[in-house]
Amino acid sequence: VTVGEIIEKSEGMLDVLRELDGLFCPTEPTASGLIIALRKHGLAGQLKVIGFDSSDELLEGVKNAEIDSLVLQEPRKMAYLAVETMVKHLRGGQVQERIDTGARLITIDNLDESADEAATGGD
């Protein structure tokens, strides 16, 4: 899905969006498209938006109180654990069926300390 598609879909359901208390966007493009559409129609900041992943656009949305929070994955940790687990598996070792790679919640309260890490994928 693209940001443009989400803007178009969001604009097509403005009446529904006006009635909501909040909305979860499971990807960066959905959160970005929604925020752009809400800004365009004067609705940004009027409903709670929780996004997933980050971009400059989304971090700006948190800073401007247009986005309540962002859930961030830990891509470097995910990659490290994936390689480590595959090597262990290929060497005949037992591996966990499920591995928690962690996540962080970015809000206006911790934005300053997390903005650089969020923009670069953290470490």
C-alpha positions in Angstrom: 0.0 0.0 0.0 1.3 3.5 -0.8 0.9 6.8 1.1 -1.1 8.1 -1.9 -3.5 5.2 -1.7 -4.1 5.8 2.0 -4.6 9.5 1.5 -7.3 8.8 -1.1 -9.0 6.1 1.1 -8.8 8.4 4.2 -10.4 11.2 2.3 -13.1 8.9 1.1 -14.1 8.1 4.7 -13.8 11.5 6.4 -17.3 11.2 7.9 -16.3 7.9 9.6 -13.0 9.3 10.8 -14.7 12.3 12.4 -16.7 9.8 14.5 -13.8 7.8 15.8 -12.0 8.3 19.1 -8.8 6.8 17.7 -7.2 4.7 15.0 -4.2 2.2 14.8 -2.1 2.3 11.6 -0.1 -0.9 11.3 2.5 0.4 8.8 4.4 3.6 8.2 2.6 4.3 4.9 -0.8 4.0 6.5 0.1 6.3 9.3 1.7 8.9 7.0 -1.2 8.8 4.6 -3.7 9.2 7.3 -1.9 12.1 9.0 -1.5 13.9 5.6 -5.3 13.5 4.9 -6.2 14.6 8.5 -4.0 17.7 8.1 -5.5 18.5 4.8 -9.0 18.5 6.2 -8.3 20.2 9.6 -8.7 17.0 11.6 -5.1 16.3 12.7 -4.9 16.0 16.5 -8.7 15.5 16.9 -8.5 11.7 17.2 -5.9 9.5 18.8 -3.6 8.0 16.2 -1.1 5.2 17.0 1.3 4.4 14.3 3.8 1.6 13.6 7.4 2.3 12.5 8.7 5.8 12.0 9.6 8.5 9.5 10.4 12.2 9.7 6.7 12.8 8.9 5.5 10.6 11.7 8.0 12.0 14.2 6.8 15.5 13.3 3.3 14.3 13.9 4.2 13.1 17.4 5.9 16.5 18.1 2.8 18.4 16.9 0.4 16.2 19.0 -1.2 14.8 15.8 0.0 11.3 16.6 -0.4 9.9 20.1 2.4 7.3 19.8 4.5 5.2 17.5 5.4 1.6 18.1 8.9 1.0 16.8 10.6 -2.3 16.0 14.3 -2.9 16.5 15.5 -3.8 12.9 19.1 -4.2 13.8 18.3 -6.5 16.7 15.8 -8.4 14.4 18.5 -8.9 11.8 21.1 -10.0 14.3 18.8 -12.5 16.0 17.7 -13.9 12.6 21.3 -14.6 11.5 22.2 -16.0 14.9 19.2 -18.2 15.0 19.7 -19.5 11.4 23.4 -20.3 12.1 22.4 -22.2 15.3 19.8 -24.1 13.3 22.1 -24.9 10.4 24.7 -26.3 13.0 22.0 -28.6 14.4 21.2 -26.7 17.5 17.8 -26.2 18.9 16.2 -22.8 18.3 13.2 -21.1 19.9 10.0 -21.3 18.0 9.2 -17.7 18.7 11.7 -14.9 19.5 10.7 -11.5 20.9 12.8 -8.9 19.2 11.5 -6.1 21.2 9.6 -2.9 20.5 9.6 0.7 21.9 6.8 3.2 22.3 7.5 6.7 21.3 5.3 9.5 22.7 5.6 13.2 23.1 7.1 12.5 26.6 10.1 10.6 25.3 10.3 12.0 21.8 13.5 14.1 22.4 15.5 11.1 23.8 14.2 8.7 21.1 13.9 10.8 18.0 17.4 10.1 16.6 17.1 6.4 17.3 13.6 6.3 15.8 14.7 8.1 12.6 17.7 5.7 12.1 16.2 2.5 13.3 17.8 2.6 16.7 20.3 0.1 18.1 
